[in-house]
Amino acid sequence: MSKVTDKAPRRIPGLGPRWRALSRAPLVTYSVIGACCVVFLLGPASGFNPSYGTGDALLLAQGAYFERWGVVPEELVRLGPHALLTPLSALFVHGNWLHLLGNMLFLYVFGAMTEERMGRLHYALFYVVTGYLALVVYAVVHASSTETLVGASGAISAVLGAFLCLFPHVRVTSVFPFLLFLPLRFPAWIVLVFWFVLQWLAAQGLGTGPGVAYLAHVVGFAGGFLYAWARFRRTARVRSAAAPPATEGESQP
């Protein structure tokens, strides 16, 4: 397990000076962000790959692409060989630019410190396993659905849950629309618990139509928090650190 240390501190490139110093670069977090961006740019959703055509041809290509690499609950519960791999491939596929950028922002903000605390290999396995399970649980609950599910939301929600457990008192600068978009600093436990409650309430009213898979967020967050609590509860939590950069309270991972 990698522990927080003050030796040879390293700051994440591109972020403000108030970002907490890290002992080493978060390579897993950076690698996941890079992989998601490359997959998106090469796929039909980005609009940058001319091989997928334009207009109706592009829309058809997008539908086929998501069905091939995304999770279709009805197919997954049948336990087909290809379907069992889709919860893994879906973690790197995103539906549009907003979906991609929102997810990567949350991972960029909360992934680095979580990775350092867990250790690179541990964190990588945690990310994949929790993301996979979040999508599987969603598929089981919506077993009759033929809607395609893509995105790293479940895995990133697990990272948020683990961050809440490991760094509850780190102050996060957040922007909330109902507070007139003023950048305010709150302890991570306030921001993340508020975010979780929003996901939970949204999941209660989730139908079978298209939209955000809030249940995957709830499952991932709860799983990440419980795992971090069980694995790290005997070690001291970090109670003081400089804040991560601003996050938007209404953004959905």
C-alpha positions in Angstrom: 0.0 0.0 0.0 1.3 3.4 -0.9 1.2 5.9 2.0 1.0 9.6 1.9 4.5 11.1 2.4 6.1 14.5 2.3 9.3 13.2 0.7 9.9 14.3 -2.9 6.5 15.9 -3.3 5.1 16.1 -6.8 2.3 18.4 -8.0 0.0 17.3 -10.8 0.9 19.3 -14.0 -1.7 21.8 -15.1 -3.4 22.3 -11.7 -3.1 25.2 -9.4 -0.6 25.5 -6.6 -3.2 24.6 -3.9 -3.4 21.0 -5.2 -2.1 18.5 -2.6 1.5 17.5 -3.2 1.9 13.8 -4.3 4.9 11.7 -3.8 4.7 10.4 -7.4 2.7 10.9 -10.6 -0.8 9.1 -10.7 0.1 7.0 -13.7 -3.0 4.8 -13.5 -5.4 7.8 -13.4 -3.6 9.5 -16.3 -3.6 6.3 -18.3 -7.3 5.7 -17.9 -8.0 9.3 -18.9 -5.8 9.0 -21.9 -7.3 5.6 -22.9 -10.9 7.0 -22.6 -10.0 10.1 -24.7 -8.3 8.0 -27.4 -11.2 5.6 -27.6 -13.7 8.4 -27.9 -11.7 10.3 -30.6 -11.4 7.1 -32.7 -15.0 6.2 -32.3 -18.1 7.6 -34.1 -19.4 9.8 -31.2 -16.5 12.3 -31.5 -17.3 13.1 -35.2 -13.6 13.2 -36.0 -13.3 9.8 -37.7 -14.4 10.2 -41.3 -14.6 6.4 -41.8 -18.0 6.4 -40.0 -19.6 8.8 -42.6 -21.9 11.7 -41.8 -25.7 12.2 -41.3 -27.8 9.1 -41.1 -24.8 6.9 -41.7 -23.0 8.3 -38.7 -26.1 7.8 -36.5 -26.3 4.2 -37.6 -22.6 3.7 -36.9 -22.9 5.2 -33.4 -25.8 2.8 -32.6 -23.9 -0.2 -33.8 -20.8 0.9 -32.0 -22.5 1.3 -28.7 -24.3 -2.0 -29.0 -21.1 -3.8 -29.7 -19.0 -2.2 -26.9 -21.7 -1.1 -24.4 -23.8 -3.1 -21.9 -27.2 -4.2 -23.0 -28.8 -5.5 -19.8 -31.1 -8.1 -21.6 -28.1 -9.6 -23.3 -25.8 -9.5 -20.2 -28.2 -11.4 -18.0 -28.1 -14.2 -20.6 -24.4 -14.6 -19.8 -23.3 -14.7 -23.4 -19.5 -14.8 -23.9 -19.4 -11.4 -25.7 -21.9 -9.8 -23.3 -19.8 -10.7 -20.3 -16.9 -8.6 -21.6 -19.0 -5.5 -22.3 -19.0 -4.2 -18.7 -15.2 -3.9 -19.2 -15.2 -2.4 -22.6 -18.1 0.0 -21.7 -15.8 1.6 -19.1 -13.8 3.2 -21.9 -16.7 4.2 -24.2 -18.6 7.5 -23.9 -21.7 8.8 -25.6 -20.8 12.4 -26.3 -18.3 15.1 -25.5 -20.1 16.3 -22.3 -20.3 12.7 -21.1 -16.6 12.2 -21.6 -15.4 15.6 -20.2 -17.6 15.3 -17.1 -16.3 11.9 -16.3 -12.7 12.7 -16.9 -13.0 15.9 -14.8 -14.2 13.9 -11.8 -11.5 11.2 -12.3 -8.8 13.9 -12.7 -9.8 15.6 -9.5 -10.4 12.7 -7.2 -8.4 9.9 -8.7 -4.8 11.0 -8.0 -5.0 11.1 -4.2 -7.0 7.8 -4.1 -4.4 6.1 -6.4 -1.6 7.3 -4.1 -3.3 6.0 -1.0 -4.1 2.6 -2.5 -1.1 2.1 -4.6 -1.1 1.8 -8.4 -1.8 -1.9 -8.9 -4.4 -1.9 -6.1 -6.1 1.2 -7.5 -6.2 -0.2 -11.0 -7.8 -3.4 -9.9 -10.2 -1.5 -7.7 -11.2 0.8 -10.6 -11.9 -2.1 -13.0 -13.7 -4.4 -10.6 -15.9 -1.8 -9.0 -16.8 -0.4 -12.4 -17.6 -3.8 -13.8 -19.8 -4.7 -10.8 -21.7 -1.4 -10.9 -22.7 -2.1 -14.5 -23.6 -5.7 -13.8 -25.8 -4.7 -10.9 -27.5 -2.1 -13.1 -28.1 -4.8 -15.8 -29.5 -7.3 -13.3 -32.0 -4.8 -11.9 -33.0 -3.7 -15.4 -32.8 -7.2 -16.9 -35.4 -6.7 -19.5 -34.0 -3.4 -20.8 -32.5 -3.2 -24.3 -31.0 0.3 -23.7 -27.3 0.4 -24.2 -25.2 1.6 -21.2 -21.7 3.1 -21.7 -19.3 5.2 -19.7 -16.9 5.1 -16.7 -19.6 6.4 -14.3 -19.7 3.3 -12.1 -15.9 3.1 -11.7 -15.5 6.9 -11.1 -18.4 6.8 -8.6 -16.4 4.1 -6.7 -13.4 6.4 -6.7 -15.6 9.2 -5.2 -16.8 6.8 -2.5 -13.3 5.7 -1.7 -12.1 9.3 -1.6 -14.9 10.2 0.8 -13.8 7.4 3.2 -10.0 8.1 2.9 -10.0 11.9 2.7 -13.3 13.1 4.4 -11.9 16.4 5.6 -10.0 17.6 2.6 -11.6 20.8 1.5 -13.0 20.9 -2.0 -13.8 24.0 -4.0 -17.2 23.5 -5.5 -19.8 25.3 -7.6 -23.5 24.8 -7.0 -26.2 26.4 -9.2 -28.6 27.0 -6.3 -25.8 29.0 -4.6 -25.5 31.3 -7.6 -22.5 29.5 -9.0 -20.3 31.0 -6.3 -17.0 29.0 -5.8 -17.2 27.8 -2.2 -15.0 25.6 -0.2 -16.5 22.6 1.7 -15.1 19.5 3.3 -15.1 16.6 0.9 -17.7 14.7 3.0 -20.3 17.5 2.5 -19.7 17.7 -1.2 -19.7 13.9 -1.9 -22.5 13.1 0.5 -24.6 15.7 -1.2 -23.7 14.3 -4.6 -24.6 10.8 -3.4 -28.0 11.9 -2.1 -28.8 13.4 -5.5 -27.9 10.2 -7.2 -29.9 8.2 -4.8 -33.0 10.3 -5.2 -32.6 10.3 -9.0 -32.3 6.5 -9.0 -35.6 6.1 -7.2 -37.4 7.7 -10.1 -35.4 6.1 -12.9 -37.5 4.5 -15.6 -36.6 2.3 -18.5 -36.1 5.2 -20.9 -32.8 6.7 -22.0 -30.9 8.9 -19.5 -28.3 8.7 -16.9 -27.7 5.4 -15.2 -28.0 6.7 -11.6 -28.3 3.3 -10.1 -24.8 2.5 -11.4 -23.6 5.7 -9.7 -25.2 4.7 -6.4 -23.8 1.1 -6.5 -20.3 2.2 -7.5 -20.2 4.9 -4.8 -21.4 2.6 -2.1 -19.1 -0.2 -3.2 -16.1 2.1 -3.3 -16.8 3.6 0.1 -17.4 0.2 1.8 -14.3 -1.3 0.2 -12.1 1.6 1.3 -13.6 1.4 4.8 -13.0 -2.3 5.1 -9.5 -2.2 3.6 -8.2 1.0 5.2 -10.2 1.5 8.4 -7.2 0.6 10.6 -5.1 3.3 9.1 -5.4 7.0 9.9 -7.5 9.1 7.5 -6.0 12.2 6.0 -7.5 15.1 7.9 -5.8 18.0 6.3 -4.5 18.7 2.8 -4.7 21.4 0.2 -7.9 21.3 -1.8 -8.3 19.7 -5.3 -9.4 22.1 -8.1 -13.0 23.2 -8.5 -15.7 20.7 -9.3 -19.2 21.4 -10.5 -21.8 20.2 -8.0 -24.3 19.4 -10.7 -21.9 17.5 -13.1 -22.6 13.8 -13.4 -19.8 11.3 -13.7 
